[in-house]
Amino acid sequence: MSFAEKGNIRVAIQAKCYMQHVGNHAIMEAAAGGRYYKASRVMVVTNNYFTKSAKELAQSNDVILWDRSVLQEK
């Protein structure tokens, strides 16, 4: 897990380079890590895409998701 900080905002970032879609486990890891390290925000970034259930889990845990499409857009 990596961190980005600016002022009082601390973002915990979990990066996943997967050949397959990213599932719930990555979201659970990131959410738990964010709580442990007292991050203001948590995000998971991947070179692939997220499963539907991972998107739902992320939404219920306030985890920001960046997939391949978002990375190309940025």
Short mmCIF file of the C-alpha atoms (twelve columns), coordinates in Angstrom:
data_MODEL
# 
_entry.id   MODEL 
# 
loop_
_atom_site.group_PDB 
_atom_site.id 
_atom_site.type_symbol 
_atom_site.label_atom_id 
_atom_site.label_alt_id 
_atom_site.label_comp_id 
_atom_site.label_asym_id 
_atom_site.label_seq_id 
_atom_site.Cartn_x 
_atom_site.Cartn_y 
_atom_site.Cartn_z 
_atom_site.pdbx_PDB_model_num 
ATOM 1  C CA . MET A 1  0.000   0.000   0.000   1 
ATOM 2  C CA . SER A 2  1.262   3.444   -0.925  1 
ATOM 3  C CA . PHE A 3  0.188   6.841   0.319   1 
ATOM 4  C CA . ALA A 4  -0.285  10.298  -1.130  1 
ATOM 5  C CA . GLU A 5  -0.610  13.244  1.225   1 
ATOM 6  C CA . LYS A 6  -1.538  16.873  0.803   1 
ATOM 7  C CA . GLY A 7  -2.359  18.981  3.811   1 
ATOM 8  C CA . ASN A 8  -4.567  16.940  6.134   1 
ATOM 9  C CA . ILE A 9  -5.652  14.523  3.397   1 
ATOM 10 C CA . ARG A 10 -3.969  11.112  3.313   1 
ATOM 11 C CA . VAL A 11 -4.926  8.746   0.489   1 
ATOM 12 C CA . ALA A 12 -4.107  5.047   0.776   1 
ATOM 13 C CA . ILE A 13 -3.501  3.572   -2.695  1 
ATOM 14 C CA . GLN A 14 -3.496  -0.126  -3.542  1 
ATOM 15 C CA . ALA A 15 -2.135  -0.907  -7.037  1 
ATOM 16 C CA . LYS A 16 -3.062  -4.180  -8.746  1 
ATOM 17 C CA . CYS A 17 -1.464  -5.352  -11.996 1 
ATOM 18 C CA . TYR A 18 -3.681  -8.305  -12.919 1 
ATOM 19 C CA . MET A 19 -4.288  -10.368 -16.035 1 
ATOM 20 C CA . GLN A 20 -7.896  -10.920 -14.888 1 
ATOM 21 C CA . HIS A 21 -10.595 -8.642  -13.515 1 
ATOM 22 C CA . VAL A 22 -9.951  -7.440  -9.970  1 
ATOM 23 C CA . GLY A 23 -12.304 -8.924  -7.381  1 
ATOM 24 C CA . ASN A 24 -13.482 -8.346  -3.835  1 
ATOM 25 C CA . HIS A 25 -10.260 -9.398  -2.133  1 
ATOM 26 C CA . ALA A 26 -8.369  -6.337  -3.397  1 
ATOM 27 C CA . ILE A 27 -11.150 -4.051  -2.155  1 
ATOM 28 C CA . MET A 28 -11.173 -5.715  1.278   1 
ATOM 29 C CA . GLU A 29 -7.382  -5.382  1.544   1 
ATOM 30 C CA . ALA A 30 -7.481  -1.708  0.616   1 
ATOM 31 C CA . ALA A 31 -10.382 -0.857  2.927   1 
ATOM 32 C CA . ALA A 32 -8.735  -2.626  5.871   1 
ATOM 33 C CA . GLY A 33 -5.370  -1.005  5.143   1 
ATOM 34 C CA . GLY A 34 -6.960  2.412   4.880   1 
ATOM 35 C CA . ARG A 35 -8.576  2.012   8.283   1 
ATOM 36 C CA . TYR A 36 -5.378  0.649   9.840   1 
ATOM 37 C CA . TYR A 37 -3.263  3.537   8.541   1 
ATOM 38 C CA . LYS A 38 -5.984  6.112   9.283   1 
ATOM 39 C CA . ALA A 39 -6.270  7.285   5.678   1 
ATOM 40 C CA . SER A 40 -8.774  9.988   4.731   1 
ATOM 41 C CA . ARG A 41 -9.514  8.192   1.460   1 
ATOM 42 C CA . VAL A 42 -8.785  4.786   -0.035  1 
ATOM 43 C CA . MET A 43 -8.375  3.858   -3.676  1 
ATOM 44 C CA . VAL A 44 -7.535  0.819   -5.778  1 
ATOM 45 C CA . VAL A 45 -5.858  1.295   -9.161  1 
ATOM 46 C CA . THR A 46 -5.557  -1.466  -11.758 1 
ATOM 47 C CA . ASN A 47 -4.420  -2.011  -15.326 1 
ATOM 48 C CA . ASN A 48 -7.523  -4.172  -15.845 1 
ATOM 49 C CA . TYR A 49 -11.179 -3.849  -14.789 1 
ATOM 50 C CA . PHE A 50 -13.161 -4.571  -11.618 1 
ATOM 51 C CA . THR A 51 -15.819 -7.241  -11.193 1 
ATOM 52 C CA . LYS A 52 -19.382 -6.097  -10.565 1 
ATOM 53 C CA . SER A 53 -19.241 -7.330  -6.964  1 
ATOM 54 C CA . ALA A 54 -15.938 -5.502  -6.392  1 
ATOM 55 C CA . LYS A 55 -17.551 -2.270  -7.613  1 
ATOM 56 C CA . GLU A 56 -20.479 -2.785  -5.244  1 
ATOM 57 C CA . LEU A 57 -18.183 -3.566  -2.309  1 
ATOM 58 C CA . ALA A 58 -16.047 -0.516  -3.067  1 
ATOM 59 C CA . GLN A 59 -19.100 1.712   -3.179  1 
ATOM 60 C CA . SER A 60 -20.335 0.479   0.202   1 
ATOM 61 C CA . ASN A 61 -16.862 1.061   1.721   1 
ATOM 62 C CA . ASP A 62 -16.147 4.437   0.073   1 
ATOM 63 C CA . VAL A 63 -13.219 3.017   -1.900  1 
ATOM 64 C CA . ILE A 64 -12.318 4.934   -5.065  1 
ATOM 65 C CA . LEU A 65 -11.709 2.721   -8.109  1 
ATOM 66 C CA . TRP A 66 -9.524  3.544   -11.094 1 
ATOM 67 C CA . ASP A 67 -9.542  0.922   -13.826 1 
ATOM 68 C CA . ARG A 68 -7.923  0.788   -17.279 1 
ATOM 69 C CA . SER A 69 -10.464 3.234   -18.730 1 
ATOM 70 C CA . VAL A 70 -9.862  5.843   -16.024 1 
ATOM 71 C CA . LEU A 71 -6.090  5.501   -16.409 1 
ATOM 72 C CA . GLN A 72 -6.325  6.023   -20.167 1 
ATOM 73 C CA . GLU A 73 -8.557  9.050   -19.595 1 
ATOM 74 C CA . LYS A 74 -6.174  10.598  -17.056 1 
# 
